[in-house]
Amino acid sequence: MKKQEIITTKEMCRQNIIAVKVTDETRKYNNTLGGTVTKPIRRTKYLKICWMCGSPYESFKSSSYACSQRCTNNLLYARKMGYNPPANMDQLTKEKM
């Protein structure tokens, strides 16, 4: 299994993460000999707030900033037109691009 990295509270605030939920699930793989193999996996979900519309959403990526593709496009368009996004998004989008 992959080693889980620990996120500090300062890093959670910087990435706009409100809560972290870790769930244990199983994944089925088709074996080449015709059988199926099930392996346990650990999934991490992040509860975040969208930087464009302000609605809460869950994401499997810790580096997401918008709840939907529409909000992502609006955020990138506003950034391209020279409008600064709210909070510290200005610095975070520079790091992401």
Sequence and secondary structure as in RCSB ss.txt:
>XXXX:A:sequence
MKKQEIITTKEMCRQNIIAVKVTDETRKYNNTLGGTVTKPIRRTKYLKICWMCGSPYESFKSSSYACSQRCTNNL
LYARKMGYNPPANMDQLTKEKM
>XXXX:A:secstr
        HHHHHHTTEEEEEEEEEEEEEE TTS EEEEEEEEEEEEEE TTT  EEEES TT   SSHHHHHHH
HHHHHTT   STTHHHHHHHH 
